[in-house]
Amino acid sequence: MSHPSYKKHPSCSPLSYYALSVGLSVLVAGILFYGMRRWSKGVALMPIDAVLMYLLPIACGVGVYLLMRSSWHRRADSRYVRVPKAYYKNSAQLPKATLQEPQAYDIIAYNAYSEALWMSIAGIGLIGFSIFVFREGYILLPLFLLCFGLWVMVSGIKDFVNRKPQLKLSQTGIWTPQLGYRSREEIKALSIITKRRYKSPEWILEIYLHRPRATQALLPDDTLSLSSLTPCDAVIQYIQRYYLRDE
């Protein structure tokens, strides 16, 4: 897919793209690794902390690579072109809705209570465990557990207290918190993608809207995890019956 604003951003070969992305990620990882080595000289690290000291720069380097990859677009000729920030700014300007929201919906989905509750409990458990591990003389391991536990706890509590509708379905259109109500005529494409989440599948709903050619989106206009909603099965069956059966 081409875009007018790409003209000032020349494309590069796949080899150049990977060399730039990998090179920058290795540079960041190297700087972080050097800093960790200097810091660890005066600190007695436990064996697990020593392993984490080596893994942390690697994880940071991979994160930098993934961040860079998200700002590049692969064209049909297999060459890469950097997507300018102005493109994402234009893509964020959603087309205005043309029809009013219906008075009633067939299905209204909310955040699943059970999943949010278990996430909150798991986050609190990780925080408590990090304190116990810290008292045993570890340094990096409890810090990692604390940060991860805080993220899990905050995410779970946020979903648990949010009792607002996350998805509304009718035969004439779909409502989401980000897009508002969109009629079938405004929706260019819908797709349900199945991903693996731990040992169970996760169903992701992707919504694409009709846009002028100059503001066509590379990514979906909205993405929802149907697995974290209730009633999940009813939502999937409804979308497959009324929106995907002709595809």
C-alpha positions, -999 to +999 in steps of 0.1 A: +000+000+000+015+033-010+010+067+007+016+102-006+038+112+023+062+084+016+077+103-013+101+123+009+111+091+028+131+069+004+128+031+007+157+007+015+164-029+009+155-056+035+192-060+042+197-023+050+165-023+071+176-053+092+212-039+095+199-006+109+174-022+133+197-049+146+227-025+148+208+000+169+194-027+192+229-042+197+242-007+205+216-001+231+221-036+246+258-030+247+256+003+265+232-012+291+254-043+295+285-021+301+266-002+327+254-033+345+290-047+345+303-016+360+276-015+387+280-052+396+317-049+404+309-035+439+278-056+445+277-093+455+251-108+432+232-140+437+234-165+409+199-157+395+207-120+397+238-126+377+218-144+350+193-115+349+221-090+345+229-107+312+193-112+301+182-076+308+204-060+280+193-087+256+156-081+264+162-043+260+179-048+226+150-069+214+125-043+226+144-016+206+143-038+175+105-043+178+100-006+184+119+002+153+102-024+132+068-009+141+078+024+124+087+007+091+063-006+064+071-034+039+059-025+004+047-049-022+082-050-038+097-062-005+115-030+001+110-011+034+100+025+039+099+044+071+063+055+080+065+092+090+049+103+123+025+125+103+010+094+088+000+080+122-014+114+131-036+114+100-046+078+107-057+087+142-082+112+127-111+088+123-138+095+098-169+110+113-199+087+118-227+092+093-256+076+112-270+079+147-266+052+172-295+028+174-317+028+205-312-009+213-284-035+206-287-073+204-255-079+225-236-056+249-203-070+262-183-059+293-149-067+308-149-102+323-151-100+361-133-133+367-102-126+345-098-091+359-101-104+395-075-131+389-051-106+373-054-084+404-048-113+428-019-125+407-003-090+407-007-087+445+009-121+449+039-112+428+044-080+448+043-099+480+067-126+466+091-099+455+093-086+490+100-121+503+128-126+477+144-093+485+147-103+522+166-134+510+194-112+496+184-109+460+185-076+442+175-078+404+151-106+407+127-089+433+130-057+413+118-075+382+090-093+401+079-060+417+076-042+383+058-070+367+035-075+396+026-038+397+018-039+360-004-070+363-022-056+394-029-022+379-041-038+346-064-062+365-079-035+388-084-011+359-104-038+340-123-048+372-136-014+381-144-004+345-180-016+341-187+004+310-196-014+278-166-024+257-185-037+226-221-033+214-235-053+184-265-050+162-273-061+127-270-025+115-236-017+131-210-020+158-201+003+188-167+004+205-153+030+230-127+042+205-148+043+173-183+050+187-211+036+166-202+026+131-228+014+106-222-016+083-217+009+054-188+026+073-170-007+080-146-018+053-136-051+068-139-071+100-118-101+110-114-123+140-078-135+145-069-164+168-037-162+188-022-184+215-024-169+250-007-193+274-024-227+267-057-213+256-066-194+223-072-156+223-097-141+198-088-106+185-114-085+167-099-061+141-121-033+126-112-014+094-132+017+083-136+031+049-112+060+045-101+084+017-071+070-002-048+096+014-056+085+049-059+047+045-046+029+076-019+003+077-032-010+110-068-017+121-088+014+133-097-005+164-086-038+180-104-056+208-096-088+227-129-107+226-114-133+251-114-107+279-151-098+273-183-114+285-203-130+269-173-140+247-189-170+229-221-151+221-201-122+206-180-144+184-211-163+171-230-131+164-201-115+144-196-147+124-233-150+117-241-114+107-208-100+095-184-128+084-207-154+068-205-138+033-167-136+034 
